């Protein structure tokens, strides 16, 4: 009888450990398994400079969405973003790719416009600013082309 209770206790301990591991994997991987709500918008950039799927989308420093897909369309990078429900973006907003810190990760920043017309699901933002290429800036400075 005592051996059975020890085996049951070990089994429960292992199940709790596996559940905790799964939870941490989902949270640290920034995956959304349940509650993947919101709407998609997209923007075209000439250079995304290392932006990755899963990167944050921010307005005024507040996370309002995530990059869900990056593809190539007519030699332009097409970035699809999933916005949180309730976040309204005007159609004259400017989307830019920025870096957290000097050598940090890339993220998408949206600067709201003044228009009263809002984007709907599937819309494309027209005004974009590509990522800054620090390597070419440094090369231009070193070789005196500034």
N, C-alpha and C positions, 0 to 999 in steps of 0.2 A: 504494500500500500504506500509506504514512504517513497519507494522508487518511482511510482507513478506520479506522485505529486511533484517530485523534483523534475521529472521529464516534462510535465505540463508547465511548470514554472519556467524552465529553460526555453520551451517552445514559445511561450508568451513573450519572454524577453527578446528572443530572436525576431518575432513578428513586429514588436514595437521598434526595434532597431532598424529593420527594413523599411518600415513606414516613415521613420524619421529621416533615413537616408534618401528616400524618394522625395519627401517634402523639401529637403535641402537642395536636392538636385534641380527641382523645378524652380525654386526661388532663386538660387544662384545663377541658373541658366536663363533667368528672366523669361521663362516660357509661360504661356497662358493656356492651361488645359481646360479650365472651366471659366465661363464668363468672358469669352472672346467677343466682346461687343464693341460697337463703335462704327465708324464709317471710314472708307478709304478715299484718299486724295493722292495726287501724284504731281511730280515736278520734273522738268528736264534740265540737266546740267551739262556743261561742256567738259567739266572735270570734277569728279567727286573726291579725289585725293585720299583714298583709303577708307571711305565710309563703308561700314559693314551692316549687314542685315541684323536687326535687333538694336541698332543705335537709337538713342533717345531723340524725341522731337520736343523742343521746348519753345514756350512763349514766355518772355520776361523771366527766364530762369526756372520756370515751373514745367515739369514734364506733363505733356498733354497727349503723347502718343509715342509710337515706335515705328521704325523703318521695317517694313515687312518683305519687300522685294526690291532687288536692283537688277535691271536688265539694260540691254543696249538697243536703242531705236534710232535709226538714221544717224549713226555715229555720235549719238548723244546718250548720256546715262539717264535712264528713266528710273526715278526713285518713287516707289509706292509706299505710302505711310498710312498706318491705321491710327485714326484719332479717337480719343476717348469720347463717349457719348456726352452731349451737352456742351462740347467745345465748338464754338462758332468762329469761323474764319472768314474774313471779308475777301471779296474777289480781287482786291488790289493789294493784298499782302505780299511781302517780299520774303522769299525763302533763301537762306544761305547756309553753307556748310562751315562750321566753326570747329575749333580745337579747344578742348579743356586743358588749359595750361600750355606750356611751350611745346611739349612733346606728348601730350595726352591723347585720349581717344577723340574721334570725330563725332559730332552730333549735328542735327539739323535744327536751325533756329528760325523761327517765323516771327517777322516783324509785322504786326497788324497794320492794315491800311485804314483809311477813313471812310470807305464806301459802306453804304447800308445794305448792299447786296451781298449775301453770304454764299459760300461755296456749298454745293450739294455733293452727295456721295458720287465718286467717280470723276470729279472735276480735276482739271489740270491747272496748277498755279503757273501763271505766265512769267512773273518777275522772279528771276533767280540770280544768285551770286555764287559762283563756283568756289571751290576750296582754294586757299592760297598755297601756291607751290613754293615752300621755303627753300628748297634746293636751288631752284632757278633764281630766286631773289639773291641768295648768298653767292651763287656763281656770277651773277651780273655785278654784284658789289666787288667781288674779288678781282674780276677782270676789267673793272673800270667802265662798265656799260651803264652805270646808273646816271 
